[in-house]
Amino acid sequence: MGEVITIVNKTVVIGKIMTSVSLSACLIKNDRRVLLIDLDLQRHLTKAFGYRNMNVACYCINY
């Protein structure tokens, strides 16, 4: 059965992106499947993975 981990806070600039990326990297290293969903209109999580041109609304990235 899958698990859902949500990282949310109403405060701006508190480390949600870094926490999400670091946690997902740890899970991947332990052979877990990870799906990160960037719901922020500024797309900081998406940009953290090097995607700058946002002409498409959704990306499926397989690492």
PDB file of N, H, CA, C and O in Angstrom:
ATOM      1  N   MET A   1       0.835  -1.182   0.000  1.00  0.00           N
ATOM      2  CA  MET A   1       0.000   0.000   0.000  1.00  0.00           C
ATOM      3  C   MET A   1       0.877   1.242   0.000  1.00  0.00           C
ATOM      4  O   MET A   1       1.874   1.298   0.720  1.00  0.00           O
ATOM      5  N   GLY A   2       0.521   2.217  -0.785  1.00  0.00           N
ATOM      6  H   GLY A   2      -0.289   2.171  -1.369  1.00  0.00           H
ATOM      7  CA  GLY A   2       1.289   3.453  -0.871  1.00  0.00           C
ATOM      8  C   GLY A   2       1.077   4.357   0.333  1.00  0.00           C
ATOM      9  O   GLY A   2       0.088   4.243   1.057  1.00  0.00           O
ATOM     10  N   GLU A   3       2.010   5.236   0.522  1.00  0.00           N
ATOM     11  H   GLU A   3       2.813   5.329  -0.066  1.00  0.00           H
ATOM     12  CA  GLU A   3       1.932   6.217   1.597  1.00  0.00           C
ATOM     13  C   GLU A   3       1.969   7.608   0.984  1.00  0.00           C
ATOM     14  O   GLU A   3       2.557   7.812  -0.078  1.00  0.00           O
ATOM     15  N   VAL A   4       1.346   8.551   1.649  1.00  0.00           N
ATOM     16  H   VAL A   4       0.868   8.385   2.511  1.00  0.00           H
ATOM     17  CA  VAL A   4       1.354   9.941   1.202  1.00  0.00           C
ATOM     18  C   VAL A   4       2.009  10.782   2.283  1.00  0.00           C
ATOM     19  O   VAL A   4       1.604  10.746   3.446  1.00  0.00           O
ATOM     20  N   ILE A   5       3.020  11.535   1.891  1.00  0.00           N
ATOM     21  H   ILE A   5       3.348  11.564   0.947  1.00  0.00           H
ATOM     22  CA  ILE A   5       3.667  12.485   2.791  1.00  0.00           C
ATOM     23  C   ILE A   5       3.444  13.868   2.202  1.00  0.00           C
ATOM     24  O   ILE A   5       3.832  14.131   1.064  1.00  0.00           O
ATOM     25  N   THR A   6       2.829  14.741   2.960  1.00  0.00           N
ATOM     26  H   THR A   6       2.513  14.528   3.885  1.00  0.00           H
ATOM     27  CA  THR A   6       2.542  16.091   2.491  1.00  0.00           C
ATOM     28  C   THR A   6       3.365  17.082   3.302  1.00  0.00           C
ATOM     29  O   THR A   6       3.390  17.026   4.531  1.00  0.00           O
ATOM     30  N   ILE A   7       4.037  17.990   2.600  1.00  0.00           N
ATOM     31  H   ILE A   7       4.017  18.036   1.602  1.00  0.00           H
ATOM     32  CA  ILE A   7       4.826  19.034   3.258  1.00  0.00           C
ATOM     33  C   ILE A   7       4.180  20.368   2.910  1.00  0.00           C
ATOM     34  O   ILE A   7       4.253  20.832   1.772  1.00  0.00           O
ATOM     35  N   VAL A   8       3.551  20.971   3.906  1.00  0.00           N
ATOM     36  H   VAL A   8       3.492  20.594   4.830  1.00  0.00           H
ATOM     37  CA  VAL A   8       2.762  22.182   3.681  1.00  0.00           C
ATOM     38  C   VAL A   8       2.992  23.164   4.825  1.00  0.00           C
ATOM     39  O   VAL A   8       3.159  22.763   5.978  1.00  0.00           O
ATOM     40  N   ASN A   9       3.000  24.434   4.498  1.00  0.00           N
ATOM     41  H   ASN A   9       2.865  24.760   3.562  1.00  0.00           H
ATOM     42  CA  ASN A   9       3.017  25.486   5.504  1.00  0.00           C
ATOM     43  C   ASN A   9       2.553  26.762   4.836  1.00  0.00           C
ATOM     44  O   ASN A   9       2.871  27.002   3.671  1.00  0.00           O
ATOM     45  N   LYS A  10       1.812  27.579   5.548  1.00  0.00           N
ATOM     46  H   LYS A  10       1.553  27.385   6.495  1.00  0.00           H
ATOM     47  CA  LYS A  10       1.312  28.823   4.964  1.00  0.00           C
ATOM     48  C   LYS A  10       2.368  29.917   4.913  1.00  0.00           C
ATOM     49  O   LYS A  10       2.191  30.923   4.227  1.00  0.00           O
ATOM     50  N   THR A  11       3.465  29.723   5.639  1.00  0.00           N
ATOM     51  H   THR A  11       3.609  28.905   6.197  1.00  0.00           H
ATOM     52  CA  THR A  11       4.531  30.714   5.678  1.00  0.00           C
ATOM     53  C   THR A  11       5.427  30.574   4.451  1.00  0.00           C
ATOM     54  O   THR A  11       5.762  29.465   4.035  1.00  0.00           O
ATOM     55  N   VAL A  12       5.805  31.698   3.885  1.00  0.00           N
ATOM     56  H   VAL A  12       5.533  32.599   4.222  1.00  0.00           H
ATOM     57  CA  VAL A  12       6.687  31.705   2.719  1.00  0.00           C
ATOM     58  C   VAL A  12       8.133  31.524   3.181  1.00  0.00           C
ATOM     59  O   VAL A  12       8.505  31.988   4.259  1.00  0.00           O
ATOM     60  N   VAL A  13       8.934  30.861   2.381  1.00  0.00           N
ATOM     61  H   VAL A  13       8.632  30.483   1.506  1.00  0.00           H
ATOM     62  CA  VAL A  13      10.379  30.702   2.573  1.00  0.00           C
ATOM     63  C   VAL A  13      10.721  30.080   3.934  1.00  0.00           C
ATOM     64  O   VAL A  13      11.357  30.712   4.778  1.00  0.00           O
ATOM     65  N   ILE A  14      10.291  28.844   4.124  1.00  0.00           N
ATOM     66  H   ILE A  14       9.775  28.330   3.438  1.00  0.00           H
ATOM     67  CA  ILE A  14      10.673  28.145   5.354  1.00  0.00           C
ATOM     68  C   ILE A  14      11.388  26.827   5.076  1.00  0.00           C
ATOM     69  O   ILE A  14      11.727  26.109   6.016  1.00  0.00           O
ATOM     70  N   GLY A  15      11.624  26.491   3.805  1.00  0.00           N
ATOM     71  H   GLY A  15      11.348  27.074   3.042  1.00  0.00           H
ATOM     72  CA  GLY A  15      12.378  25.286   3.484  1.00  0.00           C
ATOM     73  C   GLY A  15      11.563  24.106   2.999  1.00  0.00           C
ATOM     74  O   GLY A  15      12.033  22.969   3.056  1.00  0.00           O
ATOM     75  N   LYS A  16      10.349  24.350   2.522  1.00  0.00           N
ATOM     76  H   LYS A  16       9.968  25.274   2.477  1.00  0.00           H
ATOM     77  CA  LYS A  16       9.512  23.254   2.035  1.00  0.00           C
ATOM     78  C   LYS A  16      10.133  22.569   0.825  1.00  0.00           C
ATOM     79  O   LYS A  16      10.078  21.344   0.714  1.00  0.00           O
ATOM     80  N   ILE A  17      10.718  23.336  -0.076  1.00  0.00           N
ATOM     81  H   ILE A  17      10.763  24.331   0.015  1.00  0.00           H
ATOM     82  CA  ILE A  17      11.321  22.770  -1.286  1.00  0.00           C
ATOM     83  C   ILE A  17      12.513  21.900  -0.917  1.00  0.00           C
ATOM     84  O   ILE A  17      12.612  20.759  -1.369  1.00  0.00           O
ATOM     85  N   MET A  18      13.411  22.423  -0.107  1.00  0.00           N
ATOM     86  H   MET A  18      13.330  23.349   0.260  1.00  0.00           H
ATOM     87  CA  MET A  18      14.604  21.666   0.281  1.00  0.00           C
ATOM     88  C   MET A  18      14.218  20.406   1.044  1.00  0.00           C
ATOM     89  O   MET A  18      14.808  19.345   0.838  1.00  0.00           O
ATOM     90  N   THR A  19      13.236  20.520   1.918  1.00  0.00           N
ATOM     91  H   THR A  19      12.757  21.381   2.086  1.00  0.00           H
ATOM     92  CA  THR A  19      12.764  19.351   2.660  1.00  0.00           C
ATOM     93  C   THR A  19      12.187  18.309   1.712  1.00  0.00           C
ATOM     94  O   THR A  19      12.471  17.119   1.848  1.00  0.00           O
ATOM     95  N   SER A  20      11.381  18.748   0.757  1.00  0.00           N
ATOM     96  H   SER A  20      11.151  19.715   0.646  1.00  0.00           H
ATOM     97  CA  SER A  20      10.770  17.830  -0.207  1.00  0.00           C
ATOM     98  C   SER A  20      11.818  17.121  -1.051  1.00  0.00           C
ATOM     99  O   SER A  20      11.756  15.904  -1.225  1.00  0.00           O
ATOM    100  N   VAL A  21      12.772  17.867  -1.572  1.00  0.00           N
ATOM    101  H   VAL A  21      12.822  18.855  -1.432  1.00  0.00           H
ATOM    102  CA  VAL A  21      13.819  17.294  -2.422  1.00  0.00           C
ATOM    103  C   VAL A  21      14.703  16.347  -1.616  1.00  0.00           C
ATOM    104  O   VAL A  21      15.018  15.252  -2.081  1.00  0.00           O
ATOM    105  N   SER A  22      15.101  16.750  -0.430  1.00  0.00           N
ATOM    106  H   SER A  22      14.845  17.640  -0.052  1.00  0.00           H
ATOM    107  CA  SER A  22      15.974  15.915   0.407  1.00  0.00           C
ATOM    108  C   SER A  22      15.276  14.633   0.843  1.00  0.00           C
ATOM    109  O   SER A  22      15.867  13.554   0.800  1.00  0.00           O
ATOM    110  N   LEU A  23      14.031  14.749   1.260  1.00  0.00           N
ATOM    111  H   LEU A  23      13.550  15.626   1.295  1.00  0.00           H
ATOM    112  CA  LEU A  23      13.277  13.577   1.682  1.00  0.00           C
ATOM    113  C   LEU A  23      13.065  12.614   0.521  1.00  0.00           C
ATOM    114  O   LEU A  23      13.204  11.401   0.683  1.00  0.00           O
ATOM    115  N   SER A  24      12.730  13.149  -0.646  1.00  0.00           N
ATOM    116  H   SER A  24      12.618  14.133  -0.778  1.00  0.00           H
ATOM    117  CA  SER A  24      12.527  12.279  -1.807  1.00  0.00           C
ATOM    118  C   SER A  24      13.829  11.594  -2.215  1.00  0.00           C
ATOM    119  O   SER A  24      13.811  10.429  -2.611  1.00  0.00           O
ATOM    120  N   ALA A  25      14.951  12.295  -2.126  1.00  0.00           N
ATOM    121  H   ALA A  25      14.966  13.242  -1.805  1.00  0.00           H
ATOM    122  CA  ALA A  25      16.246  11.685  -2.454  1.00  0.00           C
ATOM    123  C   ALA A  25      16.562  10.537  -1.503  1.00  0.00           C
ATOM    124  O   ALA A  25      17.051   9.493  -1.934  1.00  0.00           O
ATOM    125  N   CYS A  26      16.287  10.720  -0.222  1.00  0.00           N
ATOM    126  H   CYS A  26      15.890  11.569   0.128  1.00  0.00           H
ATOM    127  CA  CYS A  26      16.512   9.649   0.763  1.00  0.00           C
ATOM    128  C   CYS A  26      15.618   8.444   0.482  1.00  0.00           C
ATOM    129  O   CYS A  26      16.065   7.300   0.566  1.00  0.00           O
ATOM    130  N   LEU A  27      14.371   8.701   0.152  1.00  0.00           N
ATOM    131  H   LEU A  27      14.007   9.630   0.084  1.00  0.00           H
ATOM    132  CA  LEU A  27      13.456   7.603  -0.149  1.00  0.00           C
ATOM    133  C   LEU A  27      13.883   6.849  -1.404  1.00  0.00           C
ATOM    134  O   LEU A  27      13.817   5.620  -1.443  1.00  0.00           O
ATOM    135  N   ILE A  28      14.320   7.575  -2.427  1.00  0.00           N
ATOM    136  H   ILE A  28      14.374   8.573  -2.396  1.00  0.00           H
ATOM    137  CA  ILE A  28      14.775   6.943  -3.664  1.00  0.00           C
ATOM    138  C   ILE A  28      16.002   6.081  -3.406  1.00  0.00           C
ATOM    139  O   ILE A  28      16.116   4.987  -3.957  1.00  0.00           O
ATOM    140  N   LYS A  29      16.918   6.562  -2.577  1.00  0.00           N
ATOM    141  H   LYS A  29      16.826   7.451  -2.130  1.00  0.00           H
ATOM    142  CA  LYS A  29      18.117   5.778  -2.244  1.00  0.00           C
ATOM    143  C   LYS A  29      17.767   4.486  -1.509  1.00  0.00           C
ATOM    144  O   LYS A  29      18.543   3.531  -1.518  1.00  0.00           O
ATOM    145  N   ASN A  30      16.599   4.462  -0.876  1.00  0.00           N
ATOM    146  H   ASN A  30      15.968   5.238  -0.869  1.00  0.00           H
ATOM    147  CA  ASN A  30      16.133   3.264  -0.180  1.00  0.00           C
ATOM    148  C   ASN A  30      15.125   2.482  -1.020  1.00  0.00           C
ATOM    149  O   ASN A  30      14.261   1.783  -0.492  1.00  0.00           O
ATOM    150  N   ASP A  31      15.258   2.617  -2.351  1.00  0.00           N
ATOM    151  H   ASP A  31      15.960   3.185  -2.780  1.00  0.00           H
ATOM    152  CA  ASP A  31      14.439   1.865  -3.318  1.00  0.00           C
ATOM    153  C   ASP A  31      12.939   2.098  -3.175  1.00  0.00           C
ATOM    154  O   ASP A  31      12.142   1.180  -3.368  1.00  0.00           O
ATOM    155  N   ARG A  32      12.562   3.311  -2.841  1.00  0.00           N
ATOM    156  H   ARG A  32      13.210   4.056  -2.684  1.00  0.00           H
ATOM    157  CA  ARG A  32      11.148   3.682  -2.770  1.00  0.00           C
ATOM    158  C   ARG A  32      10.791   4.480  -4.011  1.00  0.00           C
ATOM    159  O   ARG A  32      11.629   5.199  -4.556  1.00  0.00           O
ATOM    160  N   ARG A  33       9.568   4.359  -4.450  1.00  0.00           N
ATOM    161  H   ARG A  33       8.887   3.775  -4.007  1.00  0.00           H
ATOM    162  CA  ARG A  33       9.084   5.146  -5.581  1.00  0.00           C
ATOM    163  C   ARG A  33       8.537   6.464  -5.045  1.00  0.00           C
ATOM    164  O   ARG A  33       7.849   6.497  -4.025  1.00  0.00           O
ATOM    165  N   VAL A  34       8.854   7.552  -5.751  1.00  0.00           N
ATOM    166  H   VAL A  34       9.413   7.526  -6.580  1.00  0.00           H
ATOM    167  CA  VAL A  34       8.508   8.890  -5.266  1.00  0.00           C
ATOM    168  C   VAL A  34       7.833   9.680  -6.378  1.00  0.00           C
ATOM    169  O   VAL A  34       8.265   9.641  -7.530  1.00  0.00           O
ATOM    170  N   LEU A  35       6.788  10.384  -6.030  1.00  0.00           N
ATOM    171  H   LEU A  35       6.437  10.416  -5.094  1.00  0.00           H
ATOM    172  CA  LEU A  35       6.126  11.314  -6.937  1.00  0.00           C
ATOM    173  C   LEU A  35       6.065  12.663  -6.236  1.00  0.00           C
ATOM    174  O   LEU A  35       5.441  12.797  -5.184  1.00  0.00           O
ATOM    175  N   LEU A  36       6.714  13.661  -6.824  1.00  0.00           N
ATOM    176  H   LEU A  36       7.221  13.553  -7.679  1.00  0.00           H
ATOM    177  CA  LEU A  36       6.658  15.022  -6.291  1.00  0.00           C
ATOM    178  C   LEU A  36       5.697  15.827  -7.159  1.00  0.00           C
ATOM    179  O   LEU A  36       5.802  15.810  -8.386  1.00  0.00           O
ATOM    180  N   ILE A  37       4.776  16.522  -6.535  1.00  0.00           N
ATOM    181  H   ILE A  37       4.691  16.536  -5.539  1.00  0.00           H
ATOM    182  CA  ILE A  37       3.808  17.345  -7.257  1.00  0.00           C
ATOM    183  C   ILE A  37       3.999  18.791  -6.825  1.00  0.00           C
ATOM    184  O   ILE A  37       3.890  19.116  -5.643  1.00  0.00           O
ATOM    185  N   ASP A  38       4.284  19.653  -7.789  1.00  0.00           N
ATOM    186  H   ASP A  38       4.372  19.389  -8.750  1.00  0.00           H
ATOM    187  CA  ASP A  38       4.515  21.072  -7.519  1.00  0.00           C
ATOM    188  C   ASP A  38       3.219  21.838  -7.772  1.00  0.00           C
ATOM    189  O   ASP A  38       2.839  22.054  -8.923  1.00  0.00           O
ATOM    190  N   LEU A  39       2.546  22.244  -6.709  1.00  0.00           N
ATOM    191  H   LEU A  39       2.854  22.068  -5.774  1.00  0.00           H
ATOM    192  CA  LEU A  39       1.290  22.986  -6.838  1.00  0.00           C
ATOM    193  C   LEU A  39       1.476  24.486  -6.660  1.00  0.00           C
ATOM    194  O   LEU A  39       0.508  25.244  -6.729  1.00  0.00           O
ATOM    195  N   ASP A  40       2.697  24.913  -6.433  1.00  0.00           N
ATOM    196  H   ASP A  40       3.483  24.297  -6.377  1.00  0.00           H
ATOM    197  CA  ASP A  40       3.002  26.329  -6.257  1.00  0.00           C
ATOM    198  C   ASP A  40       2.982  27.017  -7.621  1.00  0.00           C
ATOM    199  O   ASP A  40       3.592  26.528  -8.572  1.00  0.00           O
ATOM    200  N   LEU A  41       2.299  28.126  -7.718  1.00  0.00           N
ATOM    201  H   LEU A  41       1.803  28.524  -6.946  1.00  0.00           H
ATOM    202  CA  LEU A  41       2.226  28.845  -8.992  1.00  0.00           C
ATOM    203  C   LEU A  41       3.582  29.373  -9.443  1.00  0.00           C
ATOM    204  O   LEU A  41       3.784  29.606 -10.635  1.00  0.00           O
ATOM    205  N   GLN A  42       4.518  29.567  -8.509  1.00  0.00           N
ATOM    206  H   GLN A  42       4.354  29.378  -7.541  1.00  0.00           H
ATOM    207  CA  GLN A  42       5.856  30.032  -8.879  1.00  0.00           C
ATOM    208  C   GLN A  42       6.764  28.881  -9.298  1.00  0.00           C
ATOM    209  O   GLN A  42       7.860  29.120  -9.805  1.00  0.00           O
ATOM    210  N   ARG A  43       6.330  27.640  -9.098  1.00  0.00           N
ATOM    211  H   ARG A  43       5.439  27.447  -8.687  1.00  0.00           H
ATOM    212  CA  ARG A  43       7.006  26.416  -9.547  1.00  0.00           C
ATOM    213  C   ARG A  43       8.447  26.285  -9.060  1.00  0.00           C
ATOM    214  O   ARG A  43       9.321  25.901  -9.837  1.00  0.00           O
ATOM    215  N   HIS A  44       8.708  26.588  -7.816  1.00  0.00           N
ATOM    216  H   HIS A  44       7.998  26.900  -7.185  1.00  0.00           H
ATOM    217  CA  HIS A  44      10.066  26.490  -7.283  1.00  0.00           C
ATOM    218  C   HIS A  44      10.568  25.049  -7.249  1.00  0.00           C
ATOM    219  O   HIS A  44      11.744  24.801  -7.515  1.00  0.00           O
ATOM    220  N   LEU A  45       9.695  24.096  -6.925  1.00  0.00           N
ATOM    221  H   LEU A  45       8.739  24.298  -6.708  1.00  0.00           H
ATOM    222  CA  LEU A  45      10.112  22.691  -6.904  1.00  0.00           C
ATOM    223  C   LEU A  45      10.495  22.226  -8.303  1.00  0.00           C
ATOM    224  O   LEU A  45      11.501  21.538  -8.479  1.00  0.00           O
ATOM    225  N   THR A  46       9.707  22.593  -9.280  1.00  0.00           N
ATOM    226  H   THR A  46       8.890  23.151  -9.137  1.00  0.00           H
ATOM    227  CA  THR A  46      10.007  22.236 -10.667  1.00  0.00           C
ATOM    228  C   THR A  46      11.333  22.843 -11.098  1.00  0.00           C
ATOM    229  O   THR A  46      12.135  22.177 -11.752  1.00  0.00           O
ATOM    230  N   LYS A  47      11.572  24.092 -10.741  1.00  0.00           N
ATOM    231  H   LYS A  47      10.920  24.633 -10.209  1.00  0.00           H
ATOM    232  CA  LYS A  47      12.825  24.765 -11.085  1.00  0.00           C
ATOM    233  C   LYS A  47      14.015  24.133 -10.372  1.00  0.00           C
ATOM    234  O   LYS A  47      15.129  24.157 -10.895  1.00  0.00           O
ATOM    235  N   ALA A  48      13.794  23.566  -9.183  1.00  0.00           N
ATOM    236  H   ALA A  48      12.889  23.547  -8.758  1.00  0.00           H
ATOM    237  CA  ALA A  48      14.875  22.912  -8.443  1.00  0.00           C
ATOM    238  C   ALA A  48      15.433  21.720  -9.209  1.00  0.00           C
ATOM    239  O   ALA A  48      16.583  21.332  -9.002  1.00  0.00           O
ATOM    240  N   PHE A  49      14.631  21.138 -10.090  1.00  0.00           N
ATOM    241  H   PHE A  49      13.697  21.453 -10.258  1.00  0.00           H
ATOM    242  CA  PHE A  49      15.077  20.015 -10.910  1.00  0.00           C
ATOM    243  C   PHE A  49      15.590  20.461 -12.272  1.00  0.00           C
ATOM    244  O   PHE A  49      15.852  19.628 -13.139  1.00  0.00           O
ATOM    245  N   GLY A  50      15.735  21.774 -12.467  1.00  0.00           N
ATOM    246  H   GLY A  50      15.521  22.451 -11.763  1.00  0.00           H
ATOM    247  CA  GLY A  50      16.353  22.287 -13.678  1.00  0.00           C
ATOM    248  C   GLY A  50      15.406  22.618 -14.813  1.00  0.00           C
ATOM    249  O   GLY A  50      15.863  22.950 -15.906  1.00  0.00           O
ATOM    250  N   TYR A  51      14.106  22.540 -14.593  1.00  0.00           N
ATOM    251  H   TYR A  51      13.734  22.270 -13.704  1.00  0.00           H
ATOM    252  CA  TYR A  51      13.148  22.862 -15.645  1.00  0.00           C
ATOM    253  C   TYR A  51      12.793  24.335 -15.550  1.00  0.00           C
ATOM    254  O   TYR A  51      12.235  24.779 -14.546  1.00  0.00           O
ATOM    255  N   ARG A  52      13.110  25.088 -16.580  1.00  0.00           N
ATOM    256  H   ARG A  52      13.563  24.728 -17.395  1.00  0.00           H
ATOM    257  CA  ARG A  52      12.888  26.537 -16.567  1.00  0.00           C
ATOM    258  C   ARG A  52      11.728  26.960 -17.480  1.00  0.00           C
ATOM    259  O   ARG A  52      10.923  27.811 -17.102  1.00  0.00           O
ATOM    260  N   ASN A  53      11.642  26.375 -18.664  1.00  0.00           N
ATOM    261  H   ASN A  53      12.296  25.683 -18.971  1.00  0.00           H
ATOM    262  CA  ASN A  53      10.619  26.751 -19.631  1.00  0.00           C
ATOM    263  C   ASN A  53       9.338  25.982 -19.326  1.00  0.00           C
ATOM    264  O   ASN A  53       9.292  24.765 -19.505  1.00  0.00           O
ATOM    265  N   MET A  54       8.323  26.663 -18.879  1.00  0.00           N
ATOM    266  H   MET A  54       8.361  27.652 -18.734  1.00  0.00           H
ATOM    267  CA  MET A  54       7.097  26.006 -18.441  1.00  0.00           C
ATOM    268  C   MET A  54       5.967  26.179 -19.455  1.00  0.00           C
ATOM    269  O   MET A  54       4.915  26.727 -19.123  1.00  0.00           O
ATOM    270  N   ASN A  55       6.178  25.715 -20.685  1.00  0.00           N
ATOM    271  H   ASN A  55       7.032  25.270 -20.955  1.00  0.00           H
ATOM    272  CA  ASN A  55       5.137  25.802 -21.701  1.00  0.00           C
ATOM    273  C   ASN A  55       4.098  24.702 -21.559  1.00  0.00           C
ATOM    274  O   ASN A  55       3.003  24.811 -22.111  1.00  0.00           O
ATOM    275  N   VAL A  56       4.424  23.645 -20.828  1.00  0.00           N
ATOM    276  H   VAL A  56       5.313  23.556 -20.380  1.00  0.00           H
ATOM    277  CA  VAL A  56       3.514  22.523 -20.637  1.00  0.00           C
ATOM    278  C   VAL A  56       3.076  22.508 -19.178  1.00  0.00           C
ATOM    279  O   VAL A  56       3.891  22.731 -18.283  1.00  0.00           O
ATOM    280  N   ALA A  57       1.816  22.249 -18.936  1.00  0.00           N
ATOM    281  H   ALA A  57       1.154  22.068 -19.663  1.00  0.00           H
ATOM    282  CA  ALA A  57       1.274  22.317 -17.581  1.00  0.00           C
ATOM    283  C   ALA A  57       1.740  21.166 -16.698  1.00  0.00           C
ATOM    284  O   ALA A  57       1.798  21.321 -15.478  1.00  0.00           O
ATOM    285  N   CYS A  58       2.071  20.027 -17.273  1.00  0.00           N
ATOM    286  H   CYS A  58       2.024  19.901 -18.264  1.00  0.00           H
ATOM    287  CA  CYS A  58       2.411  18.857 -16.466  1.00  0.00           C
ATOM    288  C   CYS A  58       3.597  18.117 -17.080  1.00  0.00           C
ATOM    289  O   CYS A  58       3.672  17.948 -18.297  1.00  0.00           O
ATOM    290  N   TYR A  59       4.500  17.687 -16.245  1.00  0.00           N
ATOM    291  H   TYR A  59       4.439  17.823 -15.256  1.00  0.00           H
ATOM    292  CA  TYR A  59       5.651  16.899 -16.680  1.00  0.00           C
ATOM    293  C   TYR A  59       5.659  15.577 -15.932  1.00  0.00           C
ATOM    294  O   TYR A  59       5.344  15.528 -14.743  1.00  0.00           O
ATOM    295  N   CYS A  60       6.016  14.517 -16.619  1.00  0.00           N
ATOM    296  H   CYS A  60       6.272  14.556 -17.585  1.00  0.00           H
ATOM    297  CA  CYS A  60       6.244  13.231 -15.973  1.00  0.00           C
ATOM    298  C   CYS A  60       7.725  12.943 -16.128  1.00  0.00           C
ATOM    299  O   CYS A  60       8.212  12.763 -17.244  1.00  0.00           O
ATOM    300  N   ILE A  61       8.445  12.898 -15.013  1.00  0.00           N
ATOM    301  H   ILE A  61       8.050  13.044 -14.107  1.00  0.00           H
ATOM    302  CA  ILE A  61       9.896  12.763 -15.038  1.00  0.00           C
ATOM    303  C   ILE A  61      10.267  11.433 -14.400  1.00  0.00           C
ATOM    304  O   ILE A  61       9.861  11.148 -13.274  1.00  0.00           O
ATOM    305  N   ASN A  62      11.035  10.620 -15.113  1.00  0.00           N
ATOM    306  H   ASN A  62      11.365  10.852 -16.028  1.00  0.00           H
ATOM    307  CA  ASN A  62      11.455   9.323 -14.596  1.00  0.00           C
ATOM    308  C   ASN A  62      12.951   9.348 -14.355  1.00  0.00           C
ATOM    309  O   ASN A  62      13.728   9.395 -15.308  1.00  0.00           O
ATOM    310  N   TYR A  63      13.372   9.316 -13.088  1.00  0.00           N
ATOM    311  H   TYR A  63      12.740   9.277 -12.314  1.00  0.00           H
ATOM    312  CA  TYR A  63      14.791   9.297 -12.747  1.00  0.00           C
ATOM    313  C   TYR A  63      15.176   7.919 -12.309  1.00  0.00           C
ATOM    314  O   TYR A  63      16.336   7.679 -11.973  1.00  0.00           O
TER     315      TYR A  63
END
